[in-house]
Amino acid sequence: MSIPLPPGAALGAFSHATVGVADLGVAVSFWVEHFGFEVAGDRQGPDAELAALWNIAPADVTRQALLRTAGAAAGAIHLVEFARPTAPVRQQSQVFDHLPKNLDIYVRDIDRRFEQLKAEGVKFRSNPVTLPGPDGMIFKEVHLPGHDEINVVLLEVIGKGYDAGFNARGFAGIGPLITIVPDSAREEAFYNGVLGMAITLDIRLGGPAVEKMIGLPAGAALSLKVYGDPGEPLGRVEVIEYERTAGRNLYARAKAPALGTLHVTYRVPDVAPLLDRLGAAGIQYVDHGNRRLLYGAGRLVSTHSPAGLRIEVQERAAD
């Protein structure tokens, strides 16, 4: 059950996820040519504002692009090319390691899209699989490797609450960003209890079929909760805890100038109510002041989930 908060105090859908890349042209082509994303904005050359936000040198940022599906208000992708990138976040990671793991992209008619992308030369890790969900829901998904060692999941959800706006190629923006954590209860206290985000999905998956598909020990399972805006299927955070496993905490890798998925950013009318909530809960945050960035201008603060996912929140000021 979500915690009711005063207006402006809760977060909903994230505006975008930031991905570090070695070659912006390659990354943009991946999203535009295969999935029909559109370039909503771009910047060339060093960016002192962004570099100061991430505590790197301005020259470390060489190019940027903001990509989204047409008409989407959430679930965009901020691609940032680094001059001297560090290793990919997911480099040599294992199934159960704790880190930002997947970018899930909603799709319409997954079997048709799967065949279409294969014809375009896209390589997949497997064939589409089907999993049952609560209340008669059905999840169909397939994994594929992306640029800079990211993992992309095409996800078709049959059920209420997933009416994403699809583009002409049959894709929507980022639905959930998948995060693997050691303690899902601590994450729930943060996302739901402090940030006020609604729990849009809460399931536990186990059994021989799931054990085989994921590689779980016999008798183990995974708990899965999704946090976001119930009225917006894009821009959610999916938190997964694998039971009876011991993964490494790799969240420290997910910071600029690393390659791969780094963090998520929310945009709100006013950050003050959120700061009150963080302060009351004793959660540290950094106030970065006013920033004029590719995706907008306004006061920006950053904090981290208990597992270590960086979360940035920016006021919508004079864009």
DRENVO-26406 format. One record per residue (C-alpha): z, x, y; residue in three letters. Coordinates in steps of 0.5 Angstrom, whole numbers, padded with zeros to 4 digits, always signed. Example, Ala and Ser with C-alpha at 12.3 -4.5 7.8 and 13.67 -1.06 7.14 Angstrom:
<atoms>
+0016+0025-0009ALA;+0014+0027-0002SER;
</atoms>
This chain:
<atoms>
+0000+0000+0000MET;-0002+0003+0007SER;+0003+0004+0012ILE;+0002+0000+0018PRO;+0002+0004+0025LEU;+0001+0002+0032PRO;-0006+0002+0035PRO;-0009+0009+0035GLY;-0004+0012+0031ALA;-0008+0012+0024ALA;-0014+0016+0022LEU;-0020+0012+0019GLY;-0026+0015+0017ALA;-0028+0023+0018PHE;-0034+0024+0023SER;-0036+0030+0019HIS;-0035+0036+0014ALA;-0036+0043+0016THR;-0040+0047+0012VAL;-0041+0055+0013GLY;-0048+0057+0011VAL;-0052+0064+0011ALA;-0059+0061+0013ASP;-0059+0055+0017LEU;-0066+0054+0016GLY;-0065+0053+0008VAL;-0059+0049+0009ALA;-0062+0044+0014VAL;-0068+0044+0009SER;-0064+0042+0003PHE;-0061+0036+0007TRP;-0067+0033+0010VAL;-0073+0034+0005GLU;-0069+0032-0001HIS;-0064+0027+0002PHE;-0067+0024+0008GLY;-0062+0027+0013PHE;-0063+0027+0020GLU;-0062+0033+0025VAL;-0057+0029+0031ALA;-0056+0036+0035GLY;-0057+0043+0034ASP;-0055+0050+0038ARG;-0057+0057+0038GLN;-0054+0063+0039GLY;-0046+0065+0040PRO;-0041+0059+0041ASP;-0035+0062+0045ALA;-0032+0055+0044GLU;-0032+0054+0037LEU;-0031+0061+0035ALA;-0024+0061+0039ALA;-0022+0054+0035LEU;-0023+0058+0029TRP;-0021+0065+0031ASN;-0027+0069+0030ILE;-0032+0073+0035ALA;-0037+0068+0039PRO;-0042+0073+0036ALA;-0040+0071+0029ASP;-0043+0064+0030VAL;-0051+0065+0030THR;-0054+0057+0029ARG;-0051+0050+0028GLN;-0054+0043+0026ALA;-0051+0037+0026LEU;-0054+0032+0020LEU;-0053+0025+0019ARG;-0056+0019+0016THR;-0059+0014+0021ALA;-0055+0009+0024GLY;-0048+0012+0020ALA;-0042+0013+0025ALA;-0038+0017+0020ALA;-0040+0022+0014GLY;-0044+0027+0018ALA;-0045+0035+0016ILE;-0044+0040+0021HIS;-0047+0046+0019LEU;-0045+0053+0022VAL;-0049+0059+0020GLU;-0045+0066+0021PHE;-0047+0073+0022ALA;-0043+0076+0017ARG;-0040+0071+0013PRO;-0035+0072+0008THR;-0035+0070+0000ALA;-0037+0062-0002PRO;-0030+0058-0002VAL;-0032+0056-0009ARG;-0034+0063-0012GLN;-0032+0064-0019GLN;-0028+0058-0018SER;-0025+0054-0025GLN;-0025+0047-0026VAL;-0018+0046-0024PHE;-0017+0051-0018ASP;-0015+0047-0012HIS;-0020+0047-0006LEU;-0025+0043-0003PRO;-0029+0042-0009LYS;-0035+0037-0008ASN;-0039+0033-0003LEU;-0040+0026-0005ASP;-0047+0023-0003ILE;-0048+0015-0004TYR;-0054+0013-0007VAL;-0058+0007-0009ARG;-0061+0007-0016ASP;-0059+0013-0018ILE;-0063+0014-0024ASP;-0069+0013-0020ARG;-0067+0018-0015ARG;-0065+0023-0020PHE;-0072+0023-0023GLU;-0075+0023-0016GLN;-0071+0029-0014LEU;-0072+0033-0021LYS;-0080+0032-0019ALA;-0078+0035-0013GLU;-0076+0041-0017GLY;-0068+0040-0016VAL;-0064+0043-0021LYS;-0058+0038-0024PHE;-0052+0040-0028ARG;-0053+0034-0032SER;-0056+0028-0033ASN;-0052+0022-0030PRO;-0046+0019-0033VAL;-0043+0012-0032THR;-0035+0011-0031LEU;-0031+0004-0031PRO;-0027+0003-0025GLY;-0022-0002-0023PRO;-0023-0010-0022ASP;-0030-0009-0026GLY;-0033-0003-0021MET;-0038+0002-0024ILE;-0039+0009-0022PHE;-0045+0013-0024LYS;-0046+0020-0022GLU;-0049+0026-0023VAL;-0048+0033-0020HIS;-0052+0039-0017LEU;-0051+0045-0014PRO;-0053+0046-0007GLY;-0054+0052-0002HIS;-0048+0057-0001ASP;-0045+0055-0008GLU;-0043+0048-0005ILE;-0043+0042-0011ASN;-0046+0036-0009VAL;-0045+0029-0013VAL;-0050+0023-0012LEU;-0045+0017-0013LEU;-0047+0010-0014GLU;-0042+0005-0014VAL;-0043-0002-0016ILE;-0037-0006-0013GLY;-0034-0009-0007LYS;-0033-0005-0001GLY;-0038+0000-0002TYR;-0044-0003+0003ASP;-0046+0004+0006ALA;-0053+0004+0010GLY;-0058+0007+0006PHE;-0064+0011+0009ASN;-0071+0010+0007ALA;-0070+0015+0001ARG;-0064+0011-0002GLY;-0058+0016+0001PHE;-0052+0015+0005ALA;-0048+0020+0008GLY;-0042+0024+0005ILE;-0038+0018+0002GLY;-0031+0022+0000PRO;-0030+0030+0000LEU;-0027+0031-0006ILE;-0021+0036-0006THR;-0017+0038-0012ILE;-0009+0039-0011VAL;-0003+0041-0015PRO;+0001+0035-0013ASP;-0002+0028-0011SER;+0005+0025-0009ALA;+0006+0030-0003ARG;-0002+0029-0001GLU;+0000+0021-0001GLU;+0006+0022+0003ALA;+0001+0026+0008PHE;-0005+0022+0008TYR;-0002+0015+0008ASN;+0005+0016+0010GLY;+0004+0021+0016VAL;-0004+0020+0018LEU;-0003+0012+0016GLY;-0010+0013+0012MET;-0011+0007+0008ALA;-0012+0008+0000ILE;-0018+0005-0002THR;-0018+0007-0009LEU;-0013+0009-0014ASP;-0014+0010-0021ILE;-0012+0014-0027ARG;-0017+0017-0032LEU;-0016+0019-0039GLY;-0018+0019-0046GLY;-0023+0023-0051PRO;-0029+0021-0047ALA;-0026+0024-0040VAL;-0023+0030-0043GLU;-0030+0032-0046LYS;-0033+0031-0040MET;-0028+0035-0035ILE;-0025+0039-0040GLY;-0018+0037-0040LEU;-0013+0038-0045PRO;-0012+0033-0051ALA;-0008+0028-0048GLY;-0009+0030-0041ALA;-0012+0025-0035ALA;-0013+0026-0028LEU;-0010+0022-0022SER;-0015+0020-0017LEU;-0014+0017-0010LYS;-0018+0016-0004VAL;-0016+0015+0003TYR;-0020+0013+0009GLY;-0022+0006+0013ASP;-0023+0000+0008PRO;-0029-0002+0012GLY;-0033+0004+0012GLU;-0035+0007+0006PRO;-0037+0014+0009LEU;-0032+0019+0011GLY;-0027+0019+0006ARG;-0022+0024+0003VAL;-0021+0024-0005GLU;-0015+0027-0008VAL;-0015+0029-0015ILE;-0009+0032-0019GLU;-0011+0034-0026TYR;-0005+0033-0031GLU;-0003+0039-0035ARG;-0007+0044-0032THR;-0005+0050-0028ALA;-0011+0052-0022GLY;-0011+0057-0017ARG;-0010+0055-0010ASN;-0016+0057-0006LEU;-0015+0053+0000TYR;-0014+0060+0004ALA;-0021+0061+0003ARG;-0024+0055+0006ALA;-0024+0058+0013LYS;-0029+0061+0018ALA;-0033+0065+0017PRO;-0033+0063+0009ALA;-0039+0060+0006LEU;-0039+0053+0003GLY;-0034+0047+0005THR;-0029+0049+0010LEU;-0026+0042+0013HIS;-0026+0035+0016VAL;-0026+0033+0023THR;-0024+0026+0026TYR;-0025+0023+0033ARG;-0021+0019+0036VAL;-0019+0015+0043PRO;-0013+0019+0044ASP;-0009+0024+0040VAL;-0002+0023+0043ALA;+0000+0018+0037PRO;-0002+0022+0032LEU;+0002+0028+0035LEU;+0008+0024+0035ASP;+0007+0022+0028ARG;+0006+0030+0026LEU;+0012+0032+0030GLY;+0017+0027+0027ALA;+0015+0029+0020ALA;+0016+0036+0022GLY;+0009+0038+0020ILE;+0006+0044+0024GLN;-0001+0043+0028TYR;-0004+0047+0033VAL;-0007+0044+0040ASP;-0013+0047+0042HIS;-0014+0044+0049GLY;-0021+0041+0051ASN;-0027+0044+0047ARG;-0034+0042+0049ARG;-0037+0043+0042LEU;-0044+0041+0039LEU;-0041+0034+0036TYR;-0037+0032+0042GLY;-0032+0034+0048ALA;-0025+0033+0048GLY;-0018+0035+0047ARG;-0018+0038+0039LEU;-0012+0039+0035VAL;-0012+0042+0028SER;-0007+0041+0022THR;-0007+0042+0014HIS;-0005+0037+0008SER;+0000+0040+0004PRO;-0005+0043-0001ALA;-0008+0046+0005GLY;-0014+0042+0007LEU;-0016+0044+0014ARG;-0016+0037+0019ILE;-0019+0037+0026GLU;-0018+0031+0030VAL;-0021+0031+0037GLN;-0021+0026+0043GLU;-0027+0022+0045ARG;-0028+0024+0052ALA;-0034+0026+0056ALA;-0039+0027+0050ASP;
</atoms>
